Amino acid sequence: MGAWAKDGAVSEQIEASISDELARMQSQQKPVGESALKCGECEEDIPEARRLACPGVKLCIECQQERDE
């Protein structure tokens, strides 16, 4: 005996999967702890404004942009 899913069930599952993955990715990107004074990759100073805006930051803007690409 076959069973049919309700209308939109597949779309709901896809949307839920996408939402779960986005939440997982965003939680991994949030730095935690104390901000570094120097970039962990290039050793350049991380400006105080960036450290205050992004608590726990470990990379300068340039290195973070390269990593994000």
HTML snippet that shows the backbone in 3Dmol.js (N, CA, C, O; Angstrom):
<script src="https://3Dmol.org/build/3Dmol-min.js"></script>
<div id="view" style="width:600px;height:400px;position:relative"></div>
<script>
const pdb = `
ATOM      1  N   MET A   1       0.841  -1.161   0.000  1.00  0.00           N
ATOM      2  CA  MET A   1       0.000   0.000   0.000  1.00  0.00           C
ATOM      3  C   MET A   1       0.898   1.240   0.000  1.00  0.00           C
ATOM      4  O   MET A   1       1.760   1.374   0.868  1.00  0.00           O
ATOM      5  N   GLY A   2       0.708   2.138  -0.955  1.00  0.00           N
ATOM      6  CA  GLY A   2       1.526   3.343  -1.068  1.00  0.00           C
ATOM      7  C   GLY A   2       0.985   4.468  -0.209  1.00  0.00           C
ATOM      8  O   GLY A   2      -0.216   4.554   0.048  1.00  0.00           O
ATOM      9  N   ALA A   3       1.871   5.311   0.222  1.00  0.00           N
ATOM     10  CA  ALA A   3       1.475   6.471   1.021  1.00  0.00           C
ATOM     11  C   ALA A   3       1.908   7.727   0.282  1.00  0.00           C
ATOM     12  O   ALA A   3       2.975   7.773  -0.330  1.00  0.00           O
ATOM     13  N   TRP A   4       1.076   8.723   0.351  1.00  0.00           N
ATOM     14  CA  TRP A   4       1.373   9.992  -0.300  1.00  0.00           C
ATOM     15  C   TRP A   4       1.692  11.047   0.753  1.00  0.00           C
ATOM     16  O   TRP A   4       1.046  11.114   1.799  1.00  0.00           O
ATOM     17  N   ALA A   5       2.674  11.849   0.470  1.00  0.00           N
ATOM     18  CA  ALA A   5       3.013  12.954   1.372  1.00  0.00           C
ATOM     19  C   ALA A   5       2.039  14.095   1.120  1.00  0.00           C
ATOM     20  O   ALA A   5       1.522  14.255   0.015  1.00  0.00           O
ATOM     21  N   LYS A   6       1.800  14.875   2.147  1.00  0.00           N
ATOM     22  CA  LYS A   6       0.894  16.013   1.997  1.00  0.00           C
ATOM     23  C   LYS A   6       1.494  17.013   1.021  1.00  0.00           C
ATOM     24  O   LYS A   6       2.704  17.010   0.796  1.00  0.00           O
ATOM     25  N   ASP A   7       0.665  17.861   0.446  1.00  0.00           N
ATOM     26  CA  ASP A   7       1.125  18.878  -0.493  1.00  0.00           C
ATOM     27  C   ASP A   7       2.180  19.760   0.164  1.00  0.00           C
ATOM     28  O   ASP A   7       1.985  20.247   1.277  1.00  0.00           O
ATOM     29  N   GLY A   8       3.278  19.959  -0.516  1.00  0.00           N
ATOM     30  CA  GLY A   8       4.332  20.826  -0.026  1.00  0.00           C
ATOM     31  C   GLY A   8       5.303  20.173   0.939  1.00  0.00           C
ATOM     32  O   GLY A   8       6.219  20.841   1.419  1.00  0.00           O
ATOM     33  N   ALA A   9       5.139  18.898   1.242  1.00  0.00           N
ATOM     34  CA  ALA A   9       6.010  18.238   2.218  1.00  0.00           C
ATOM     35  C   ALA A   9       7.462  18.219   1.753  1.00  0.00           C
ATOM     36  O   ALA A   9       8.373  18.404   2.560  1.00  0.00           O
ATOM     37  N   VAL A  10       7.681  17.998   0.468  1.00  0.00           N
ATOM     38  CA  VAL A  10       9.047  17.954  -0.052  1.00  0.00           C
ATOM     39  C   VAL A  10       9.679  19.342   0.052  1.00  0.00           C
ATOM     40  O   VAL A  10      10.833  19.473   0.459  1.00  0.00           O
ATOM     41  N   SER A  11       8.932  20.360  -0.311  1.00  0.00           N
ATOM     42  CA  SER A  11       9.442  21.735  -0.207  1.00  0.00           C
ATOM     43  C   SER A  11       9.757  22.098   1.234  1.00  0.00           C
ATOM     44  O   SER A  11      10.774  22.735   1.509  1.00  0.00           O
ATOM     45  N   GLU A  12       8.892  21.698   2.151  1.00  0.00           N
ATOM     46  CA  GLU A  12       9.126  21.971   3.574  1.00  0.00           C
ATOM     47  C   GLU A  12      10.401  21.289   4.055  1.00  0.00           C
ATOM     48  O   GLU A  12      11.159  21.871   4.831  1.00  0.00           O
ATOM     49  N   GLN A  13      10.643  20.072   3.607  1.00  0.00           N
ATOM     50  CA  GLN A  13      11.843  19.342   4.013  1.00  0.00           C
ATOM     51  C   GLN A  13      13.099  20.002   3.457  1.00  0.00           C
ATOM     52  O   GLN A  13      14.112  20.112   4.148  1.00  0.00           O
ATOM     53  N   ILE A  14      13.026  20.436   2.209  1.00  0.00           N
ATOM     54  CA  ILE A  14      14.167  21.123   1.603  1.00  0.00           C
ATOM     55  C   ILE A  14      14.458  22.420   2.350  1.00  0.00           C
ATOM     56  O   ILE A  14      15.613  22.706   2.664  1.00  0.00           O
ATOM     57  N   GLU A  15      13.430  23.204   2.635  1.00  0.00           N
ATOM     58  CA  GLU A  15      13.604  24.458   3.365  1.00  0.00           C
ATOM     59  C   GLU A  15      14.179  24.208   4.757  1.00  0.00           C
ATOM     60  O   GLU A  15      15.044  24.956   5.211  1.00  0.00           O
ATOM     61  N   ALA A  16      13.716  23.181   5.428  1.00  0.00           N
ATOM     62  CA  ALA A  16      14.227  22.849   6.758  1.00  0.00           C
ATOM     63  C   ALA A  16      15.698  22.448   6.690  1.00  0.00           C
ATOM     64  O   ALA A  16      16.491  22.834   7.549  1.00  0.00           O
ATOM     65  N   SER A  17      16.059  21.680   5.676  1.00  0.00           N
ATOM     66  CA  SER A  17      17.456  21.262   5.512  1.00  0.00           C
ATOM     67  C   SER A  17      18.359  22.466   5.254  1.00  0.00           C
ATOM     68  O   SER A  17      19.454  22.558   5.810  1.00  0.00           O
ATOM     69  N   ILE A  18      17.899  23.380   4.414  1.00  0.00           N
ATOM     70  CA  ILE A  18      18.676  24.581   4.120  1.00  0.00           C
ATOM     71  C   ILE A  18      18.821  25.439   5.368  1.00  0.00           C
ATOM     72  O   ILE A  18      19.909  25.941   5.648  1.00  0.00           O
ATOM     73  N   SER A  19      17.743  25.615   6.120  1.00  0.00           N
ATOM     74  CA  SER A  19      17.791  26.409   7.349  1.00  0.00           C
ATOM     75  C   SER A  19      18.750  25.795   8.363  1.00  0.00           C
ATOM     76  O   SER A  19      19.519  26.508   9.008  1.00  0.00           O
ATOM     77  N   ASP A  20      18.702  24.481   8.500  1.00  0.00           N
ATOM     78  CA  ASP A  20      19.603  23.801   9.429  1.00  0.00           C
ATOM     79  C   ASP A  20      21.070  23.996   9.028  1.00  0.00           C
ATOM     80  O   ASP A  20      21.919  24.250   9.882  1.00  0.00           O
ATOM     81  N   GLU A  21      21.361  23.879   7.742  1.00  0.00           N
ATOM     82  CA  GLU A  21      22.732  24.025   7.266  1.00  0.00           C
ATOM     83  C   GLU A  21      23.218  25.462   7.443  1.00  0.00           C
ATOM     84  O   GLU A  21      24.359  25.683   7.848  1.00  0.00           O
ATOM     85  N   LEU A  22      22.364  26.438   7.143  1.00  0.00           N
ATOM     86  CA  LEU A  22      22.748  27.831   7.333  1.00  0.00           C
ATOM     87  C   LEU A  22      23.037  28.130   8.803  1.00  0.00           C
ATOM     88  O   LEU A  22      24.011  28.813   9.119  1.00  0.00           O
ATOM     89  N   ALA A  23      22.206  27.627   9.686  1.00  0.00           N
ATOM     90  CA  ALA A  23      22.421  27.827  11.120  1.00  0.00           C
ATOM     91  C   ALA A  23      23.735  27.192  11.561  1.00  0.00           C
ATOM     92  O   ALA A  23      24.465  27.774  12.363  1.00  0.00           O
ATOM     93  N   ARG A  24      24.042  26.009  11.047  1.00  0.00           N
ATOM     94  CA  ARG A  24      25.288  25.328  11.390  1.00  0.00           C
ATOM     95  C   ARG A  24      26.485  26.135  10.911  1.00  0.00           C
ATOM     96  O   ARG A  24      27.459  26.296  11.646  1.00  0.00           O
ATOM     97  N   MET A  25      26.422  26.641   9.690  1.00  0.00           N
ATOM     98  CA  MET A  25      27.526  27.413   9.130  1.00  0.00           C
ATOM     99  C   MET A  25      27.726  28.724   9.889  1.00  0.00           C
ATOM    100  O   MET A  25      28.859  29.118  10.165  1.00  0.00           O
ATOM    101  N   GLN A  26      26.637  29.389  10.222  1.00  0.00           N
ATOM    102  CA  GLN A  26      26.741  30.650  10.944  1.00  0.00           C
ATOM    103  C   GLN A  26      27.303  30.452  12.336  1.00  0.00           C
ATOM    104  O   GLN A  26      28.063  31.295  12.814  1.00  0.00           O
ATOM    105  N   SER A  27      26.956  29.372  12.994  1.00  0.00           N
ATOM    106  CA  SER A  27      27.463  29.133  14.336  1.00  0.00           C
ATOM    107  C   SER A  27      28.956  28.842  14.310  1.00  0.00           C
ATOM    108  O   SER A  27      29.651  29.128  15.284  1.00  0.00           O
ATOM    109  N   GLN A  28      29.460  28.284  13.227  1.00  0.00           N
ATOM    110  CA  GLN A  28      30.889  27.990  13.113  1.00  0.00           C
ATOM    111  C   GLN A  28      31.696  29.237  12.815  1.00  0.00           C
ATOM    112  O   GLN A  28      32.892  29.281  13.105  1.00  0.00           O
ATOM    113  N   GLN A  29      31.067  30.250  12.240  1.00  0.00           N
ATOM    114  CA  GLN A  29      31.798  31.446  11.844  1.00  0.00           C
ATOM    115  C   GLN A  29      31.930  32.464  12.962  1.00  0.00           C
ATOM    116  O   GLN A  29      32.743  33.382  12.851  1.00  0.00           O
ATOM    117  N   LYS A  30      31.182  32.338  14.007  1.00  0.00           N
ATOM    118  CA  LYS A  30      31.220  33.321  15.071  1.00  0.00           C
ATOM    119  C   LYS A  30      32.449  33.102  15.953  1.00  0.00           C
ATOM    120  O   LYS A  30      32.576  32.067  16.607  1.00  0.00           O
ATOM    121  N   PRO A  31      33.347  34.080  15.965  1.00  0.00           N
ATOM    122  CA  PRO A  31      34.506  33.949  16.841  1.00  0.00           C
ATOM    123  C   PRO A  31      34.077  33.985  18.307  1.00  0.00           C
ATOM    124  O   PRO A  31      33.071  34.606  18.649  1.00  0.00           O
ATOM    125  N   VAL A  32      34.817  33.339  19.138  1.00  0.00           N
ATOM    126  CA  VAL A  32      34.539  33.339  20.568  1.00  0.00           C
ATOM    127  C   VAL A  32      35.818  33.657  21.322  1.00  0.00           C
ATOM    128  O   VAL A  32      36.919  33.482  20.800  1.00  0.00           O
ATOM    129  N   GLY A  33      35.665  34.121  22.539  1.00  0.00           N
ATOM    130  CA  GLY A  33      36.821  34.418  23.368  1.00  0.00           C
ATOM    131  C   GLY A  33      37.353  35.809  23.126  1.00  0.00           C
ATOM    132  O   GLY A  33      36.669  36.670  22.574  1.00  0.00           O
ATOM    133  N   GLU A  34      38.574  36.013  23.545  1.00  0.00           N
ATOM    134  CA  GLU A  34      39.207  37.318  23.432  1.00  0.00           C
ATOM    135  C   GLU A  34      39.735  37.531  22.025  1.00  0.00           C
ATOM    136  O   GLU A  34      40.271  36.610  21.408  1.00  0.00           O
ATOM    137  N   SER A  35      39.582  38.744  21.521  1.00  0.00           N
ATOM    138  CA  SER A  35      40.103  39.069  20.195  1.00  0.00           C
ATOM    139  C   SER A  35      41.620  39.080  20.197  1.00  0.00           C
ATOM    140  O   SER A  35      42.252  39.436  21.191  1.00  0.00           O
ATOM    141  N   ALA A  36      42.189  38.690  19.080  1.00  0.00           N
ATOM    142  CA  ALA A  36      43.642  38.737  18.925  1.00  0.00           C
ATOM    143  C   ALA A  36      44.076  40.165  18.604  1.00  0.00           C
ATOM    144  O   ALA A  36      43.327  40.916  17.980  1.00  0.00           O
ATOM    145  N   LEU A  37      45.260  40.534  19.021  1.00  0.00           N
ATOM    146  CA  LEU A  37      45.794  41.856  18.692  1.00  0.00           C
ATOM    147  C   LEU A  37      46.431  41.851  17.306  1.00  0.00           C
ATOM    148  O   LEU A  37      46.454  42.874  16.620  1.00  0.00           O
ATOM    149  N   LYS A  38      46.950  40.685  16.897  1.00  0.00           N
ATOM    150  CA  LYS A  38      47.572  40.530  15.581  1.00  0.00           C
ATOM    151  C   LYS A  38      46.854  39.419  14.817  1.00  0.00           C
ATOM    152  O   LYS A  38      46.371  38.452  15.407  1.00  0.00           O
ATOM    153  N   CYS A  39      46.796  39.574  13.503  1.00  0.00           N
ATOM    154  CA  CYS A  39      46.153  38.592  12.633  1.00  0.00           C
ATOM    155  C   CYS A  39      46.858  37.241  12.752  1.00  0.00           C
ATOM    156  O   CYS A  39      48.087  37.170  12.761  1.00  0.00           O
ATOM    157  N   GLY A  40      46.081  36.190  12.840  1.00  0.00           N
ATOM    158  CA  GLY A  40      46.622  34.844  12.954  1.00  0.00           C
ATOM    159  C   GLY A  40      47.273  34.335  11.687  1.00  0.00           C
ATOM    160  O   GLY A  40      47.938  33.300  11.717  1.00  0.00           O
ATOM    161  N   GLU A  41      47.103  35.036  10.566  1.00  0.00           N
ATOM    162  CA  GLU A  41      47.701  34.591   9.310  1.00  0.00           C
ATOM    163  C   GLU A  41      48.835  35.487   8.845  1.00  0.00           C
ATOM    164  O   GLU A  41      49.907  34.999   8.489  1.00  0.00           O
ATOM    165  N   CYS A  42      48.606  36.808   8.846  1.00  0.00           N
ATOM    166  CA  CYS A  42      49.623  37.712   8.287  1.00  0.00           C
ATOM    167  C   CYS A  42      50.391  38.489   9.351  1.00  0.00           C
ATOM    168  O   CYS A  42      51.340  39.202   9.025  1.00  0.00           O
ATOM    169  N   GLU A  43      49.997  38.363  10.612  1.00  0.00           N
ATOM    170  CA  GLU A  43      50.692  39.022  11.727  1.00  0.00           C
ATOM    171  C   GLU A  43      50.492  40.535  11.775  1.00  0.00           C
ATOM    172  O   GLU A  43      51.104  41.198  12.613  1.00  0.00           O
ATOM    173  N   GLU A  44      49.653  41.106  10.903  1.00  0.00           N
ATOM    174  CA  GLU A  44      49.368  42.539  10.953  1.00  0.00           C
ATOM    175  C   GLU A  44      48.492  42.834  12.166  1.00  0.00           C
ATOM    176  O   GLU A  44      47.757  41.966  12.636  1.00  0.00           O
ATOM    177  N   ASP A  45      48.577  44.079  12.674  1.00  0.00           N
ATOM    178  CA  ASP A  45      47.721  44.481  13.787  1.00  0.00           C
ATOM    179  C   ASP A  45      46.256  44.448  13.368  1.00  0.00           C
ATOM    180  O   ASP A  45      45.916  44.835  12.250  1.00  0.00           O
ATOM    181  N   ILE A  46      45.397  43.990  14.258  1.00  0.00           N
ATOM    182  CA  ILE A  46      43.953  44.040  14.037  1.00  0.00           C
ATOM    183  C   ILE A  46      43.472  45.328  14.702  1.00  0.00           C
ATOM    184  O   ILE A  46      43.646  45.496  15.909  1.00  0.00           O
ATOM    185  N   PRO A  47      42.864  46.249  13.926  1.00  0.00           N
ATOM    186  CA  PRO A  47      42.435  47.526  14.495  1.00  0.00           C
ATOM    187  C   PRO A  47      41.462  47.338  15.666  1.00  0.00           C
ATOM    188  O   PRO A  47      40.661  46.403  15.694  1.00  0.00           O
ATOM    189  N   GLU A  48      41.563  48.261  16.631  1.00  0.00           N
ATOM    190  CA  GLU A  48      40.707  48.185  17.812  1.00  0.00           C
ATOM    191  C   GLU A  48      39.229  48.202  17.439  1.00  0.00           C
ATOM    192  O   GLU A  48      38.427  47.502  18.057  1.00  0.00           O
ATOM    193  N   ALA A  49      38.861  48.989  16.439  1.00  0.00           N
ATOM    194  CA  ALA A  49      37.452  49.059  16.025  1.00  0.00           C
ATOM    195  C   ALA A  49      36.948  47.685  15.586  1.00  0.00           C
ATOM    196  O   ALA A  49      35.816  47.311  15.894  1.00  0.00           O
ATOM    197  N   ARG A  50      37.776  46.940  14.876  1.00  0.00           N
ATOM    198  CA  ARG A  50      37.374  45.588  14.444  1.00  0.00           C
ATOM    199  C   ARG A  50      37.261  44.660  15.644  1.00  0.00           C
ATOM    200  O   ARG A  50      36.320  43.871  15.734  1.00  0.00           O
ATOM    201  N   ARG A  51      38.209  44.750  16.560  1.00  0.00           N
ATOM    202  CA  ARG A  51      38.167  43.894  17.750  1.00  0.00           C
ATOM    203  C   ARG A  51      36.918  44.169  18.587  1.00  0.00           C
ATOM    204  O   ARG A  51      36.331  43.250  19.156  1.00  0.00           O
ATOM    205  N   LEU A  52      36.520  45.433  18.657  1.00  0.00           N
ATOM    206  CA  LEU A  52      35.313  45.781  19.422  1.00  0.00           C
ATOM    207  C   LEU A  52      34.038  45.362  18.692  1.00  0.00           C
ATOM    208  O   LEU A  52      33.072  44.923  19.316  1.00  0.00           O
ATOM    209  N   ALA A  53      34.044  45.502  17.362  1.00  0.00           N
ATOM    210  CA  ALA A  53      32.862  45.164  16.573  1.00  0.00           C
ATOM    211  C   ALA A  53      32.648  43.656  16.468  1.00  0.00           C
ATOM    212  O   ALA A  53      31.511  43.194  16.373  1.00  0.00           O
ATOM    213  N   CYS A  54      33.736  42.890  16.484  1.00  0.00           N
ATOM    214  CA  CYS A  54      33.673  41.436  16.331  1.00  0.00           C
ATOM    215  C   CYS A  54      34.426  40.760  17.474  1.00  0.00           C
ATOM    216  O   CYS A  54      35.551  40.304  17.274  1.00  0.00           O
ATOM    217  N   PRO A  55      33.839  40.686  18.658  1.00  0.00           N
ATOM    218  CA  PRO A  55      34.553  40.052  19.776  1.00  0.00           C
ATOM    219  C   PRO A  55      35.018  38.645  19.413  1.00  0.00           C
ATOM    220  O   PRO A  55      34.262  37.849  18.856  1.00  0.00           O
ATOM    221  N   GLY A  56      36.258  38.359  19.734  1.00  0.00           N
ATOM    222  CA  GLY A  56      36.819  37.045  19.450  1.00  0.00           C
ATOM    223  C   GLY A  56      37.474  36.930  18.095  1.00  0.00           C
ATOM    224  O   GLY A  56      37.910  35.845  17.709  1.00  0.00           O
ATOM    225  N   VAL A  57      37.552  38.033  17.361  1.00  0.00           N
ATOM    226  CA  VAL A  57      38.124  37.996  16.012  1.00  0.00           C
ATOM    227  C   VAL A  57      39.598  37.606  16.069  1.00  0.00           C
ATOM    228  O   VAL A  57      40.321  38.020  16.976  1.00  0.00           O
ATOM    229  N   LYS A  58      40.036  36.816  15.107  1.00  0.00           N
ATOM    230  CA  LYS A  58      41.420  36.327  15.067  1.00  0.00           C
ATOM    231  C   LYS A  58      42.148  36.715  13.789  1.00  0.00           C
ATOM    232  O   LYS A  58      43.364  36.552  13.693  1.00  0.00           O
ATOM    233  N   LEU A  59      41.402  37.237  12.789  1.00  0.00           N
ATOM    234  CA  LEU A  59      41.995  37.583  11.504  1.00  0.00           C
ATOM    235  C   LEU A  59      41.707  39.037  11.154  1.00  0.00           C
ATOM    236  O   LEU A  59      40.677  39.584  11.548  1.00  0.00           O
ATOM    237  N   CYS A  60      42.634  39.671  10.402  1.00  0.00           N
ATOM    238  CA  CYS A  60      42.383  41.011   9.897  1.00  0.00           C
ATOM    239  C   CYS A  60      41.312  40.917   8.797  1.00  0.00           C
ATOM    240  O   CYS A  60      40.962  39.828   8.342  1.00  0.00           O
ATOM    241  N   ILE A  61      40.814  42.063   8.391  1.00  0.00           N
ATOM    242  CA  ILE A  61      39.740  42.082   7.386  1.00  0.00           C
ATOM    243  C   ILE A  61      40.185  41.428   6.084  1.00  0.00           C
ATOM    244  O   ILE A  61      39.438  40.643   5.498  1.00  0.00           O
ATOM    245  N   GLU A  62      41.391  41.742   5.628  1.00  0.00           N
ATOM    246  CA  GLU A  62      41.867  41.201   4.351  1.00  0.00           C
ATOM    247  C   GLU A  62      41.969  39.685   4.384  1.00  0.00           C
ATOM    248  O   GLU A  62      41.518  39.007   3.461  1.00  0.00           O
ATOM    249  N   CYS A  63      42.561  39.155   5.444  1.00  0.00           N
ATOM    250  CA  CYS A  63      42.712  37.699   5.544  1.00  0.00           C
ATOM    251  C   CYS A  63      41.356  37.019   5.698  1.00  0.00           C
ATOM    252  O   CYS A  63      41.144  35.934   5.158  1.00  0.00           O
ATOM    253  N   GLN A  64      40.435  37.646   6.429  1.00  0.00           N
ATOM    254  CA  GLN A  64      39.101  37.079   6.578  1.00  0.00           C
ATOM    255  C   GLN A  64      38.377  37.038   5.249  1.00  0.00           C
ATOM    256  O   GLN A  64      37.706  36.055   4.935  1.00  0.00           O
ATOM    257  N   GLN A  65      38.508  38.114   4.453  1.00  0.00           N
ATOM    258  CA  GLN A  65      37.870  38.155   3.137  1.00  0.00           C
ATOM    259  C   GLN A  65      38.440  37.071   2.237  1.00  0.00           C
ATOM    260  O   GLN A  65      37.688  36.410   1.521  1.00  0.00           O
ATOM    261  N   GLU A  66      39.743  36.876   2.258  1.00  0.00           N
ATOM    262  CA  GLU A  66      40.368  35.823   1.440  1.00  0.00           C
ATOM    263  C   GLU A  66      39.854  34.451   1.860  1.00  0.00           C
ATOM    264  O   GLU A  66      39.546  33.612   1.013  1.00  0.00           O
ATOM    265  N   ARG A  67      39.762  34.225   3.158  1.00  0.00           N
ATOM    266  CA  ARG A  67      39.280  32.936   3.660  1.00  0.00           C
ATOM    267  C   ARG A  67      37.817  32.708   3.266  1.00  0.00           C
ATOM    268  O   ARG A  67      37.430  31.590   2.924  1.00  0.00           O
ATOM    269  N   ASP A  68      37.001  33.781   3.317  1.00  0.00           N
ATOM    270  CA  ASP A  68      35.580  33.646   2.987  1.00  0.00           C
ATOM    271  C   ASP A  68      35.367  33.319   1.516  1.00  0.00           C
ATOM    272  O   ASP A  68      34.393  32.657   1.158  1.00  0.00           O
ATOM    273  N   GLU A  69      36.281  33.784   0.661  1.00  0.00           N
ATOM    274  CA  GLU A  69      36.143  33.502  -0.778  1.00  0.00           C
ATOM    275  C   GLU A  69      36.459  32.060  -1.020  1.00  0.00           C
ATOM    276  O   GLU A  69      36.408  31.600  -2.161  1.00  0.00           O
TER     277      GLU A  69
END
`;
const viewer = $3Dmol.createViewer("view");
viewer.addModel(pdb, "pdb");
viewer.setStyle({}, {cartoon: {color: "spectrum"}});
viewer.zoomTo();
viewer.render();
</script>
